[in-house]
Amino acid sequence: MTNRLRDLRGELGWSQADLAAKLEISRQSVNAIETGKYDPSLPLAFRIAKLFRKKIEDIFSE
Amino acid sequence: MNFATCERIPAARQQEVRNLRKWLAVATAVFLPLNSLGVVRPMHGATGIILAALAGVGFVSMIALGFTILLRTSDEFRRTMLIRSVLWATGITLGLVAIYGYVDLLHPEALPRIPLLVIPVSFIFVLTAAKLLVFRQHRIDA
């Protein structure tokens, strides 16, 4: 699964730590998701989508 | 600490997990020396029973605290890594015990007799190593 998390975060000028704080997860989690080492659960994917005001499929794709 | 409150406040939940980890360290500090003492120098009578009970309480506490830490870890990625470490440690320990058991069954004289109490201690060490490896792989502070 691929995702646009790094791009979206970059557009807003957020660091991984900033995004982690907003999602209430660890910075390592953000890094693992961005690098494709870890696929987030559906609730976390919804939180990410809500934070960026996008649909899940606009951020995550196969 | 109120679990319901912690559900809504991740910072409080993180603090709770930190406290649980401290208690896990205490339980390990109680269990390991007593268990090792039981292996190296078995005791009998009332002293032996008390020491065995303390070691038993220590070990059961370790399992309960470890399980609670897993449940209370709010970061799902960290929780996944913890579960992966436990699975690796369980697999390695059980594998080694099974191999040792089969060799002992087929060639009873080939291996020295080892007390069963060595198994939980081995599991703790293998779990520590597995955790370090898994967490280092993803650059997480263990």
N, CA and C atoms of all chains as a GROMACS GRO file, in nm:
protein
  612
    1MET      N    1   0.085  -0.119   0.000
    1MET     CA    2   0.000   0.000   0.000
    1MET      C    3   0.089   0.125   0.000
    2THR      N    4   0.054   0.223  -0.083
    2THR     CA    5   0.130   0.349  -0.086
    2THR      C    6   0.043   0.460  -0.028
    3ASN      N    7   0.107   0.568   0.010
    3ASN     CA    8   0.030   0.680   0.064
    3ASN      C    9   0.097   0.813   0.033
    4ARG      N   10   0.020   0.920   0.044
    4ARG     CA   11   0.069   1.055   0.014
    4ARG      C   12   0.093   1.135   0.141
    5LEU      N   13   0.113   1.065   0.250
    5LEU     CA   14   0.123   1.133   0.380
    5LEU      C   15   0.238   1.234   0.383
    6ARG      N   16   0.354   1.192   0.330
    6ARG     CA   17   0.471   1.280   0.333
    6ARG      C   18   0.443   1.408   0.252
    7ASP      N   19   0.382   1.390   0.135
    7ASP     CA   20   0.352   1.506   0.049
    7ASP      C   21   0.254   1.601   0.119
    8LEU      N   22   0.148   1.543   0.174
    8LEU     CA   23   0.046   1.626   0.240
    8LEU      C   24   0.104   1.699   0.360
    9ARG      N   25   0.186   1.628   0.433
    9ARG     CA   26   0.251   1.690   0.550
    9ARG      C   27   0.344   1.802   0.505
   10GLY      N   28   0.417   1.775   0.396
   10GLY     CA   29   0.510   1.876   0.343
   10GLY      C   30   0.437   2.001   0.296
   11GLU      N   31   0.320   1.981   0.235
   11GLU     CA   32   0.243   2.096   0.185
   11GLU      C   33   0.204   2.191   0.299
   12LEU      N   34   0.180   2.132   0.415
   12LEU     CA   35   0.139   2.215   0.530
   12LEU      C   36   0.259   2.260   0.614
   13GLY      N   37   0.378   2.213   0.575
   13GLY     CA   38   0.498   2.254   0.648
   13GLY      C   39   0.512   2.191   0.785
   14TRP      N   40   0.451   2.076   0.803
   14TRP     CA   41   0.457   2.008   0.933
   14TRP      C   42   0.575   1.911   0.935
   15SER      N   43   0.635   1.898   1.051
   15SER     CA   44   0.737   1.795   1.070
   15SER      C   45   0.667   1.664   1.108
   16GLN      N   46   0.742   1.556   1.108
   16GLN     CA   47   0.683   1.428   1.152
   16GLN      C   48   0.634   1.438   1.296
   17ALA      N   49   0.711   1.510   1.378
   17ALA     CA   50   0.673   1.527   1.519
   17ALA      C   51   0.542   1.606   1.530
   18ASP      N   52   0.527   1.709   1.446
   18ASP     CA   53   0.403   1.788   1.448
   18ASP      C   54   0.283   1.699   1.416
   19LEU      N   55   0.299   1.621   1.308
   19LEU     CA   56   0.188   1.535   1.266
   19LEU      C   57   0.158   1.429   1.374
   20ALA      N   58   0.265   1.376   1.431
   20ALA     CA   59   0.247   1.275   1.536
   20ALA      C   60   0.168   1.334   1.654
   21ALA      N   61   0.202   1.457   1.691
   21ALA     CA   62   0.133   1.522   1.803
   21ALA      C   63  -0.015   1.544   1.770
   22LYS      N   64  -0.043   1.583   1.647
   22LYS     CA   65  -0.182   1.608   1.608
   22LYS      C   66  -0.263   1.478   1.604
   23LEU      N   67  -0.196   1.369   1.566
   23LEU     CA   68  -0.267   1.240   1.558
   23LEU      C   69  -0.261   1.163   1.690
   24GLU      N   70  -0.182   1.216   1.784
   24GLU     CA   71  -0.163   1.151   1.916
   24GLU      C   72  -0.104   1.012   1.900
   25ILE      N   73  -0.003   1.004   1.813
   25ILE     CA   74   0.073   0.879   1.797
   25ILE      C   75   0.221   0.914   1.806
   26SER      N   76   0.309   0.815   1.799
   26SER     CA   77   0.451   0.845   1.810
   26SER      C   78   0.508   0.889   1.674
   27ARG      N   79   0.620   0.962   1.680
   27ARG     CA   80   0.684   1.007   1.556
   27ARG      C   81   0.729   0.886   1.474
   28GLN      N   82   0.770   0.779   1.545
   28GLN     CA   83   0.812   0.657   1.475
   28GLN      C   84   0.697   0.597   1.395
   29SER      N   85   0.575   0.611   1.448
   29SER     CA   86   0.458   0.560   1.375
   29SER      C   87   0.440   0.636   1.245
   30VAL      N   88   0.453   0.769   1.253
   30VAL     CA   89   0.439   0.851   1.132
   30VAL      C   90   0.545   0.810   1.030
   31ASN      N   91   0.668   0.795   1.078
   31ASN     CA   92   0.777   0.756   0.988
   31ASN      C   93   0.751   0.619   0.925
   32ALA      N   94   0.704   0.524   1.006
   32ALA     CA   95   0.678   0.389   0.954
   32ALA      C   96   0.565   0.390   0.851
   33ILE      N   97   0.464   0.474   0.874
   33ILE     CA   98   0.353   0.482   0.779
   33ILE      C   99   0.402   0.548   0.649
   34GLU      N  100   0.476   0.657   0.664
   34GLU     CA  101   0.524   0.730   0.545
   34GLU      C  102   0.615   0.643   0.458
   35THR      N  103   0.698   0.563   0.522
   35THR     CA  104   0.793   0.480   0.445
   35THR      C  105   0.731   0.348   0.401
   36GLY      N  106   0.603   0.327   0.434
   36GLY     CA  107   0.534   0.206   0.389
   36GLY      C  108   0.568   0.081   0.469
   37LYS      N  109   0.639   0.101   0.583
   37LYS     CA  110   0.674  -0.016   0.664
   37LYS      C  111   0.556  -0.062   0.749
   38TYR      N  112   0.460   0.026   0.766
   38TYR     CA  113   0.345  -0.008   0.850
   38TYR      C  114   0.218   0.052   0.789
   39ASP      N  115   0.116  -0.032   0.777
   39ASP     CA  116  -0.014   0.015   0.729
   39ASP      C  117  -0.102   0.047   0.849
   40PRO      N  118  -0.152   0.169   0.858
   40PRO     CA  119  -0.231   0.205   0.977
   40PRO      C  120  -0.364   0.131   0.982
   41SER      N  121  -0.419   0.123   1.102
   41SER     CA  122  -0.552   0.063   1.117
   41SER      C  123  -0.655   0.156   1.054
   42LEU      N  124  -0.775   0.104   1.036
   42LEU     CA  125  -0.882   0.186   0.976
   42LEU      C  126  -0.914   0.310   1.062
   43PRO      N  127  -0.926   0.294   1.196
   43PRO     CA  128  -0.953   0.416   1.276
   43PRO      C  129  -0.845   0.522   1.260
   44LEU      N  130  -0.717   0.479   1.256
   44LEU     CA  131  -0.609   0.577   1.240
   44LEU      C  132  -0.613   0.639   1.100
   45ALA      N  133  -0.642   0.556   1.000
   45ALA     CA  134  -0.654   0.608   0.863
   45ALA      C  135  -0.765   0.714   0.855
   46PHE      N  136  -0.875   0.689   0.925
   46PHE     CA  137  -0.984   0.787   0.928
   46PHE      C  138  -0.939   0.917   0.996
   47ARG      N  139  -0.861   0.903   1.106
   47ARG     CA  140  -0.811   1.022   1.176
   47ARG      C  141  -0.719   1.103   1.086
   48ILE      N  142  -0.635   1.030   1.009
   48ILE     CA  143  -0.543   1.099   0.918
   48ILE      C  144  -0.623   1.172   0.810
   49ALA      N  145  -0.721   1.101   0.754
   49ALA     CA  146  -0.802   1.162   0.649
   49ALA      C  147  -0.878   1.285   0.701
   50LYS      N  148  -0.929   1.274   0.822
   50LYS     CA  149  -1.003   1.385   0.882
   50LYS      C  150  -0.912   1.506   0.905
   51LEU      N  151  -0.790   1.476   0.951
   51LEU     CA  152  -0.695   1.584   0.978
   51LEU      C  153  -0.661   1.661   0.850
   52PHE      N  154  -0.643   1.590   0.740
   52PHE     CA  155  -0.608   1.656   0.613
   52PHE      C  156  -0.732   1.694   0.532
   53ARG      N  157  -0.850   1.667   0.587
   53ARG     CA  158  -0.978   1.698   0.521
   53ARG      C  159  -0.984   1.637   0.381
   54LYS      N  160  -0.949   1.509   0.375
   54LYS     CA  161  -0.954   1.436   0.249
   54LYS      C  162  -1.019   1.300   0.273
   55LYS      N  163  -1.050   1.232   0.161
   55LYS     CA  164  -1.102   1.097   0.174
   55LYS      C  165  -0.984   1.002   0.193
   56ILE      N  166  -1.012   0.888   0.257
   56ILE     CA  167  -0.905   0.791   0.280
   56ILE      C  168  -0.840   0.750   0.148
   57GLU      N  169  -0.924   0.729   0.046
   57GLU     CA  170  -0.869   0.683  -0.083
   57GLU      C  171  -0.786   0.790  -0.154
   58ASP      N  172  -0.799   0.916  -0.108
   58ASP     CA  173  -0.715   1.022  -0.165
   58ASP      C  174  -0.575   1.020  -0.103
   59ILE      N  175  -0.564   0.955   0.010
   59ILE     CA  176  -0.434   0.950   0.080
   59ILE      C  177  -0.368   0.813   0.062
   60PHE      N  178  -0.448   0.709   0.077
   60PHE     CA  179  -0.394   0.573   0.069
   60PHE      C  180  -0.442   0.504  -0.059
   61SER      N  181  -0.352   0.431  -0.120
   61SER     CA  182  -0.391   0.354  -0.240
   61SER      C  183  -0.308   0.226  -0.246
   62GLU      N  184  -0.357   0.131  -0.325
   62GLU     CA  185  -0.287   0.002  -0.334
   62GLU      C  186  -0.161   0.014  -0.419
   63MET      N  187  -0.570   0.464   3.894
   63MET     CA  188  -0.600   0.554   3.782
   63MET      C  189  -0.726   0.508   3.710
   64ASN      N  190  -0.808   0.605   3.673
   64ASN     CA  191  -0.934   0.572   3.606
   64ASN      C  192  -0.909   0.539   3.458
   65PHE      N  193  -0.936   0.414   3.419
   65PHE     CA  194  -0.913   0.373   3.281
   65PHE      C  195  -1.000   0.451   3.184
   66ALA      N  196  -1.124   0.483   3.225
   66ALA     CA  197  -1.214   0.555   3.136
   66ALA      C  198  -1.158   0.692   3.102
   67THR      N  199  -1.097   0.759   3.202
   67THR     CA  200  -1.036   0.889   3.179
   67THR      C  201  -0.918   0.876   3.084
   68CYS      N  202  -0.839   0.768   3.105
   68CYS     CA  203  -0.721   0.748   3.023
   68CYS      C  204  -0.756   0.726   2.876
   69GLU      N  205  -0.872   0.667   2.850
   69GLU     CA  206  -0.913   0.642   2.712
   69GLU      C  207  -0.912   0.772   2.632
   70ARG      N  208  -0.952   0.882   2.699
   70ARG     CA  209  -0.970   1.007   2.628
   70ARG      C  210  -0.844   1.094   2.632
   71ILE      N  211  -0.750   1.062   2.723
   71ILE     CA  212  -0.633   1.146   2.737
   71ILE      C  213  -0.507   1.060   2.714
   72PRO      N  214  -0.454   1.061   2.590
   72PRO     CA  215  -0.337   0.978   2.561
   72PRO      C  216  -0.218   1.006   2.653
   73ALA      N  217  -0.198   1.133   2.692
   73ALA     CA  218  -0.084   1.166   2.778
   73ALA      C  219  -0.095   1.092   2.911
   74ALA      N  220  -0.217   1.089   2.966
   74ALA     CA  221  -0.239   1.018   3.092
   74ALA      C  222  -0.216   0.868   3.072
   75ARG      N  223  -0.255   0.821   2.956
   75ARG     CA  224  -0.238   0.678   2.927
   75ARG      C  225  -0.090   0.643   2.912
   76GLN      N  226  -0.015   0.735   2.850
   76GLN     CA  227   0.130   0.713   2.837
   76GLN      C  228   0.195   0.708   2.974
   77GLN      N  229   0.150   0.798   3.064
   77GLN     CA  230   0.204   0.800   3.199
   77GLN      C  231   0.170   0.669   3.270
   78GLU      N  232   0.048   0.621   3.246
   78GLU     CA  233   0.005   0.495   3.307
   78GLU      C  234   0.094   0.380   3.259
   79VAL      N  235   0.124   0.378   3.129
   79VAL     CA  236   0.210   0.273   3.073
   79VAL      C  237   0.351   0.282   3.133
   80ARG      N  238   0.399   0.408   3.150
   80ARG     CA  239   0.531   0.426   3.211
   80ARG      C  240   0.533   0.369   3.353
   81ASN      N  241   0.424   0.395   3.430
   81ASN     CA  242   0.415   0.342   3.566
   81ASN      C  243   0.411   0.189   3.565
   82LEU      N  244   0.335   0.134   3.469
   82LEU     CA  245   0.326  -0.012   3.459
   82LEU      C  246   0.463  -0.072   3.427
   83ARG      N  247   0.540  -0.002   3.342
   83ARG     CA  248   0.674  -0.052   3.308
   83ARG      C  249   0.765  -0.051   3.430
   84LYS      N  250   0.748   0.050   3.517
   84LYS     CA  251   0.828   0.053   3.640
   84LYS      C  252   0.795  -0.068   3.728
   85TRP      N  253   0.663  -0.097   3.738
   85TRP     CA  254   0.621  -0.211   3.819
   85TRP      C  255   0.670  -0.343   3.757
   86LEU      N  256   0.674  -0.346   3.624
   86LEU     CA  257   0.726  -0.465   3.556
   86LEU      C  258   0.874  -0.485   3.590
   87ALA      N  259   0.948  -0.376   3.595
   87ALA     CA  260   1.090  -0.384   3.633
   87ALA      C  261   1.104  -0.436   3.776
   88VAL      N  262   1.014  -0.390   3.865
   88VAL     CA  263   1.018  -0.436   4.005
   88VAL      C  264   0.988  -0.586   4.012
   89ALA      N  265   0.884  -0.628   3.940
   89ALA     CA  266   0.846  -0.770   3.940
   89ALA      C  267   0.959  -0.856   3.884
   90THR      N  268   1.027  -0.805   3.781
   90THR     CA  269   1.140  -0.879   3.723
   90THR      C  270   1.254  -0.887   3.824
   91ALA      N  271   1.277  -0.774   3.894
   91ALA     CA  272   1.385  -0.771   3.994
   91ALA      C  273   1.356  -0.867   4.109
   92VAL      N  274   1.228  -0.891   4.138
   92VAL     CA  275   1.193  -0.987   4.243
   92VAL      C  276   1.206  -1.130   4.190
   93PHE      N  277   1.157  -1.150   4.068
   93PHE     CA  278   1.151  -1.286   4.014
   93PHE      C  279   1.289  -1.344   3.980
   94LEU      N  280   1.369  -1.268   3.904
   94LEU     CA  281   1.494  -1.324   3.851
   94LEU      C  282   1.590  -1.377   3.958
   95PRO      N  283   1.622  -1.298   4.063
   95PRO     CA  284   1.714  -1.351   4.164
   95PRO      C  285   1.658  -1.472   4.238
   96LEU      N  286   1.528  -1.464   4.272
   96LEU     CA  287   1.468  -1.576   4.347
   96LEU      C  288   1.466  -1.703   4.262
   97ASN      N  289   1.431  -1.686   4.134
   97ASN     CA  290   1.426  -1.801   4.044
   97ASN      C  291   1.566  -1.860   4.026
   98SER      N  292   1.664  -1.771   4.007
   98SER     CA  293   1.802  -1.817   3.989
   98SER      C  294   1.850  -1.890   4.114
   99LEU      N  295   1.810  -1.837   4.230
   99LEU     CA  296   1.847  -1.902   4.356
   99LEU      C  297   1.789  -2.042   4.363
  100GLY      N  298   1.663  -2.055   4.317
  100GLY     CA  299   1.597  -2.185   4.316
  100GLY      C  300   1.667  -2.284   4.224
  101VAL      N  301   1.724  -2.233   4.114
  101VAL     CA  302   1.794  -2.320   4.019
  101VAL      C  303   1.929  -2.362   4.075
  102VAL      N  304   2.005  -2.262   4.124
  102VAL     CA  305   2.143  -2.288   4.170
  102VAL      C  306   2.144  -2.363   4.302
  103ARG      N  307   2.056  -2.321   4.393
  103ARG     CA  308   2.059  -2.379   4.527
  103ARG      C  309   1.916  -2.407   4.577
  104PRO      N  310   1.858  -2.520   4.535
  104PRO     CA  311   1.721  -2.552   4.578
  104PRO      C  312   1.708  -2.556   4.730
  105MET      N  313   1.599  -2.499   4.782
  105MET     CA  314   1.579  -2.496   4.928
  105MET      C  315   1.457  -2.580   4.963
  106HIS      N  316   1.454  -2.624   5.086
  106HIS     CA  317   1.343  -2.707   5.132
  106HIS      C  318   1.279  -2.642   5.255
  107GLY      N  319   1.165  -2.695   5.296
  107GLY     CA  320   1.098  -2.645   5.415
  107GLY      C  321   1.028  -2.513   5.392
  108ALA      N  322   1.004  -2.442   5.503
  108ALA     CA  323   0.927  -2.318   5.498
  108ALA      C  324   0.996  -2.211   5.414
  109THR      N  325   1.128  -2.200   5.428
  109THR     CA  326   1.201  -2.098   5.351
  109THR      C  327   1.185  -2.121   5.202
  110GLY      N  328   1.198  -2.247   5.163
  110GLY     CA  329   1.183  -2.281   5.021
  110GLY      C  330   1.045  -2.246   4.969
  111ILE      N  331   0.942  -2.277   5.052
  111ILE     CA  332   0.804  -2.248   5.010
  111ILE      C  333   0.783  -2.097   4.994
  112ILE      N  334   0.835  -2.020   5.090
  112ILE     CA  335   0.818  -1.873   5.086
  112ILE      C  336   0.888  -1.816   4.963
  113LEU      N  337   1.013  -1.860   4.940
  113LEU     CA  338   1.088  -1.810   4.825
  113LEU      C  339   1.021  -1.850   4.694
  114ALA      N  340   0.971  -1.975   4.690
  114ALA     CA  341   0.903  -2.021   4.569
  114ALA      C  342   0.776  -1.940   4.544
  115ALA      N  343   0.703  -1.911   4.654
  115ALA     CA  344   0.579  -1.832   4.641
  115ALA      C  345   0.611  -1.692   4.590
  116LEU      N  346   0.719  -1.632   4.645
  116LEU     CA  347   0.758  -1.497   4.602
  116LEU      C  348   0.796  -1.497   4.453
  117ALA      N  349   0.874  -1.598   4.413
  117ALA     CA  350   0.914  -1.608   4.272
  117ALA      C  351   0.791  -1.626   4.184
  118GLY      N  352   0.698  -1.710   4.232
  118GLY     CA  353   0.575  -1.735   4.156
  118GLY      C  354   0.492  -1.609   4.141
  119VAL      N  355   0.477  -1.536   4.253
  119VAL     CA  356   0.401  -1.409   4.247
  119VAL      C  357   0.470  -1.311   4.152
  120GLY      N  358   0.603  -1.308   4.160
  120GLY     CA  359   0.680  -1.220   4.071
  120GLY      C  360   0.656  -1.253   3.925
  121PHE      N  361   0.657  -1.382   3.893
  121PHE     CA  362   0.642  -1.423   3.753
  121PHE      C  363   0.500  -1.396   3.701
  122VAL      N  364   0.401  -1.431   3.786
  122VAL     CA  365   0.261  -1.406   3.746
  122VAL      C  366   0.238  -1.255   3.728
  123SER      N  367   0.298  -1.175   3.818
  123SER     CA  368   0.286  -1.029   3.806
  123SER      C  369   0.348  -0.981   3.677
  124MET      N  370   0.462  -1.040   3.641
  124MET     CA  371   0.528  -1.000   3.516
  124MET      C  372   0.437  -1.026   3.396
  125ILE      N  373   0.375  -1.143   3.395
  125ILE     CA  374   0.286  -1.177   3.283
  125ILE      C  375   0.167  -1.081   3.280
  126ALA      N  376   0.107  -1.059   3.399
  126ALA     CA  377  -0.011  -0.970   3.405
  126ALA      C  378   0.025  -0.828   3.365
  127LEU      N  379   0.140  -0.779   3.414
  127LEU     CA  380   0.180  -0.642   3.382
  127LEU      C  381   0.214  -0.629   3.233
  128GLY      N  382   0.285  -0.729   3.180
  128GLY     CA  383   0.319  -0.727   3.037
  128GLY      C  384   0.195  -0.724   2.951
  129PHE      N  385   0.096  -0.805   2.988
  129PHE     CA  386  -0.030  -0.810   2.914
  129PHE      C  387  -0.103  -0.676   2.924
  130THR      N  388  -0.105  -0.618   3.045
  130THR     CA  389  -0.173  -0.489   3.064
  130THR      C  390  -0.103  -0.379   2.984
  131ILE      N  391   0.031  -0.382   2.983
  131ILE     CA  392   0.105  -0.282   2.906
  131ILE      C  393   0.067  -0.292   2.758
  132LEU      N  394   0.058  -0.416   2.709
  132LEU     CA  395   0.018  -0.435   2.568
  132LEU      C  396  -0.120  -0.374   2.542
  133LEU      N  397  -0.212  -0.399   2.635
  133LEU     CA  398  -0.349  -0.349   2.617
  133LEU      C  399  -0.357  -0.198   2.628
  134ARG      N  400  -0.275  -0.140   2.716
  134ARG     CA  401  -0.286   0.003   2.743
  134ARG      C  402  -0.198   0.089   2.652
  135THR      N  403  -0.111   0.026   2.571
  135THR     CA  404  -0.027   0.104   2.480
  135THR      C  405  -0.116   0.164   2.372
  136SER      N  406  -0.126   0.298   2.373
  136SER     CA  407  -0.220   0.364   2.282
  136SER      C  408  -0.167   0.372   2.140
  137ASP      N  409  -0.035   0.376   2.124
  137ASP     CA  410   0.024   0.386   1.990
  137ASP      C  411   0.020   0.249   1.923
  138GLU      N  412  -0.062   0.237   1.818
  138GLU     CA  413  -0.085   0.104   1.758
  138GLU      C  414   0.040   0.046   1.693
  139PHE      N  415   0.127   0.133   1.640
  139PHE     CA  416   0.250   0.084   1.578
  139PHE      C  417   0.342   0.024   1.684
  140ARG      N  418   0.357   0.096   1.795
  140ARG     CA  419   0.439   0.045   1.907
  140ARG      C  420   0.381  -0.086   1.961
  141ARG      N  421   0.248  -0.091   1.970
  141ARG     CA  422   0.182  -0.213   2.020
  141ARG      C  423   0.210  -0.330   1.925
  142THR      N  424   0.204  -0.302   1.796
  142THR     CA  425   0.231  -0.406   1.697
  142THR      C  426   0.374  -0.459   1.712
  143MET      N  427   0.468  -0.365   1.734
  143MET     CA  428   0.608  -0.406   1.750
  143MET      C  429   0.627  -0.489   1.877
  144LEU      N  430   0.555  -0.449   1.984
  144LEU     CA  431   0.562  -0.525   2.110
  144LEU      C  432   0.511  -0.667   2.089
  145ILE      N  433   0.397  -0.677   2.021
  145ILE     CA  434   0.338  -0.809   1.996
  145ILE      C  435   0.434  -0.893   1.910
  146ARG      N  436   0.496  -0.828   1.810
  146ARG     CA  437   0.591  -0.900   1.724
  146ARG      C  438   0.708  -0.952   1.808
  147SER      N  439   0.757  -0.870   1.902
  147SER     CA  440   0.868  -0.913   1.988
  147SER      C  441   0.828  -1.034   2.073
  148VAL      N  442   0.707  -1.026   2.130
  148VAL     CA  443   0.659  -1.136   2.215
  148VAL      C  444   0.647  -1.264   2.132
  149LEU      N  445   0.596  -1.251   2.010
  149LEU     CA  446   0.580  -1.369   1.924
  149LEU      C  447   0.716  -1.431   1.890
  150TRP      N  448   0.811  -1.345   1.855
  150TRP     CA  449   0.946  -1.396   1.826
  150TRP      C  450   1.005  -1.468   1.947
  151ALA      N  451   0.994  -1.403   2.063
  151ALA     CA  452   1.052  -1.461   2.184
  151ALA      C  453   0.985  -1.593   2.219
  152THR      N  454   0.852  -1.598   2.206
  152THR     CA  455   0.780  -1.721   2.237
  152THR      C  456   0.822  -1.832   2.140
  153GLY      N  457   0.828  -1.799   2.013
  153GLY     CA  458   0.865  -1.898   1.912
  153GLY      C  459   1.006  -1.952   1.933
  154ILE      N  460   1.100  -1.861   1.959
  154ILE     CA  461   1.239  -1.903   1.977
  154ILE      C  462   1.252  -1.989   2.102
  155THR      N  463   1.191  -1.943   2.213
  155THR     CA  464   1.203  -2.018   2.338
  155THR      C  465   1.138  -2.156   2.325
  156LEU      N  466   1.017  -2.160   2.272
  156LEU     CA  467   0.949  -2.289   2.255
  156LEU      C  468   1.026  -2.380   2.160
  157GLY      N  469   1.081  -2.321   2.054
  157GLY     CA  470   1.160  -2.399   1.958
  157GLY      C  471   1.280  -2.462   2.024
  158LEU      N  472   1.353  -2.381   2.101
  158LEU     CA  473   1.472  -2.432   2.170
  158LEU      C  474   1.435  -2.540   2.271
  159VAL      N  475   1.326  -2.516   2.345
  159VAL     CA  476   1.282  -2.615   2.444
  159VAL      C  477   1.242  -2.746   2.375
  160ALA      N  478   1.173  -2.734   2.263
  160ALA     CA  479   1.130  -2.854   2.190
  160ALA      C  480   1.251  -2.933   2.138
  161ILE      N  481   1.348  -2.859   2.078
  161ILE     CA  482   1.468  -2.927   2.026
  161ILE      C  483   1.542  -2.997   2.141
  162TYR      N  484   1.557  -2.923   2.252
  162TYR     CA  485   1.626  -2.980   2.368
  162TYR      C  486   1.552  -3.105   2.417
  163GLY      N  487   1.419  -3.094   2.420
  163GLY     CA  488   1.337  -3.206   2.466
  163GLY      C  489   1.351  -3.329   2.377
  164TYR      N  490   1.348  -3.308   2.246
  164TYR     CA  491   1.360  -3.421   2.153
  164TYR      C  492   1.497  -3.486   2.161
  165VAL      N  493   1.602  -3.403   2.168
  165VAL     CA  494   1.738  -3.458   2.179
  165VAL      C  495   1.749  -3.539   2.309
  166ASP      N  496   1.693  -3.482   2.416
  166ASP     CA  497   1.698  -3.549   2.546
  166ASP      C  498   1.620  -3.681   2.543
  167LEU      N  499   1.511  -3.682   2.466
  167LEU     CA  500   1.428  -3.802   2.455
  167LEU      C  501   1.502  -3.914   2.380
  168LEU      N  502   1.569  -3.874   2.272
  168LEU     CA  503   1.635  -3.972   2.186
  168LEU      C  504   1.774  -4.012   2.237
  169HIS      N  505   1.844  -3.915   2.297
  169HIS     CA  506   1.978  -3.942   2.352
  169HIS      C  507   1.985  -3.885   2.493
  170PRO      N  508   1.930  -3.957   2.588
  170PRO     CA  509   1.921  -3.903   2.725
  170PRO      C  510   2.056  -3.864   2.785
  171GLU      N  511   2.164  -3.928   2.739
  171GLU     CA  512   2.294  -3.899   2.799
  171GLU      C  513   2.365  -3.781   2.731
  172ALA      N  514   2.312  -3.739   2.618
  172ALA     CA  515   2.384  -3.638   2.538
  172ALA      C  516   2.381  -3.499   2.602
  173LEU      N  517   2.274  -3.467   2.671
  173LEU     CA  518   2.260  -3.331   2.726
  173LEU      C  519   2.251  -3.334   2.878
  174PRO      N  520   2.301  -3.229   2.943
  174PRO     CA  521   2.288  -3.223   3.090
  174PRO      C  522   2.142  -3.196   3.129
  175ARG      N  523   2.106  -3.239   3.249
  175ARG     CA  524   1.971  -3.214   3.299
  175ARG      C  525   1.961  -3.067   3.340
  176ILE      N  526   1.859  -3.000   3.290
  176ILE     CA  527   1.840  -2.858   3.323
  176ILE      C  528   1.705  -2.841   3.391
  177PRO      N  529   1.701  -2.767   3.504
  177PRO     CA  530   1.572  -2.746   3.571
  177PRO      C  531   1.474  -2.669   3.481
  178LEU      N  532   1.346  -2.700   3.495
  178LEU     CA  533   1.244  -2.633   3.415
  178LEU      C  534   1.240  -2.482   3.442
  179LEU      N  535   1.288  -2.443   3.562
  179LEU     CA  536   1.285  -2.301   3.598
  179LEU      C  537   1.371  -2.216   3.505
  180VAL      N  538   1.459  -2.280   3.429
  180VAL     CA  539   1.544  -2.207   3.335
  180VAL      C  540   1.460  -2.148   3.221
  181ILE      N  541   1.347  -2.214   3.191
  181ILE     CA  542   1.268  -2.173   3.074
  181ILE      C  543   1.214  -2.029   3.087
  182PRO      N  544   1.146  -1.992   3.199
  182PRO     CA  545   1.098  -1.854   3.207
  182PRO      C  546   1.211  -1.751   3.203
  183VAL      N  547   1.323  -1.786   3.266
  183VAL     CA  548   1.438  -1.693   3.264
  183VAL      C  549   1.487  -1.676   3.120
  184SER      N  550   1.497  -1.789   3.048
  184SER     CA  551   1.540  -1.782   2.908
  184SER      C  552   1.444  -1.695   2.827
  185PHE      N  553   1.315  -1.714   2.855
  185PHE     CA  554   1.214  -1.636   2.782
  185PHE      C  555   1.235  -1.486   2.804
  186ILE      N  556   1.264  -1.449   2.928
  186ILE     CA  557   1.285  -1.307   2.958
  186ILE      C  558   1.403  -1.252   2.879
  187PHE      N  559   1.514  -1.327   2.876
  187PHE     CA  560   1.632  -1.280   2.805
  187PHE      C  561   1.607  -1.276   2.654
  188VAL      N  562   1.541  -1.380   2.601
  188VAL     CA  563   1.513  -1.383   2.457
  188VAL      C  564   1.417  -1.269   2.421
  189LEU      N  565   1.319  -1.243   2.510
  189LEU     CA  566   1.224  -1.134   2.484
  189LEU      C  567   1.296  -0.999   2.482
  190THR      N  568   1.388  -0.981   2.577
  190THR     CA  569   1.464  -0.855   2.580
  190THR      C  570   1.543  -0.838   2.450
  191ALA      N  571   1.608  -0.946   2.405
  191ALA     CA  572   1.686  -0.938   2.282
  191ALA      C  573   1.596  -0.913   2.161
  192ALA      N  574   1.481  -0.985   2.157
  192ALA     CA  575   1.389  -0.969   2.044
  192ALA      C  576   1.334  -0.827   2.038
  193LYS      N  577   1.303  -0.774   2.157
  193LYS     CA  578   1.249  -0.638   2.163
  193LYS      C  579   1.352  -0.536   2.112
  194LEU      N  580   1.476  -0.553   2.156
  194LEU     CA  581   1.582  -0.462   2.112
  194LEU      C  582   1.597  -0.467   1.960
  195LEU      N  583   1.598  -0.590   1.906
  195LEU     CA  584   1.617  -0.606   1.761
  195LEU      C  585   1.501  -0.548   1.682
  196VAL      N  586   1.378  -0.583   1.724
  196VAL     CA  587   1.259  -0.535   1.652
  196VAL      C  588   1.248  -0.383   1.661
  197PHE      N  589   1.269  -0.328   1.780
  197PHE     CA  590   1.254  -0.184   1.797
  197PHE      C  591   1.368  -0.109   1.729
  198ARG      N  592   1.487  -0.167   1.729
  198ARG     CA  593   1.600  -0.102   1.662
  198ARG      C  594   1.578  -0.099   1.511
  199GLN      N  595   1.516  -0.208   1.462
  199GLN     CA  596   1.487  -0.216   1.318
  199GLN      C  597   1.402  -0.098   1.274
  200HIS      N  598   1.314  -0.053   1.364
  200HIS     CA  599   1.226   0.059   1.330
  200HIS      C  600   1.265   0.186   1.405
  201ARG      N  601   1.385   0.183   1.463
  201ARG     CA  602   1.439   0.300   1.535
  201ARG      C  603   1.342   0.354   1.641
  202ILE      N  604   1.294   0.262   1.724
  202ILE     CA  605   1.207   0.302   1.835
  202ILE      C  606   1.287   0.282   1.964
  203ASP      N  607   1.271   0.376   2.058
  203ASP     CA  608   1.337   0.359   2.187
  203ASP      C  609   1.267   0.249   2.264
  204ALA      N  610   1.338   0.138   2.290
  204ALA     CA  611   1.276   0.024   2.360
  204ALA      C  612   1.250   0.060   2.505
   0.00000   0.00000   0.00000
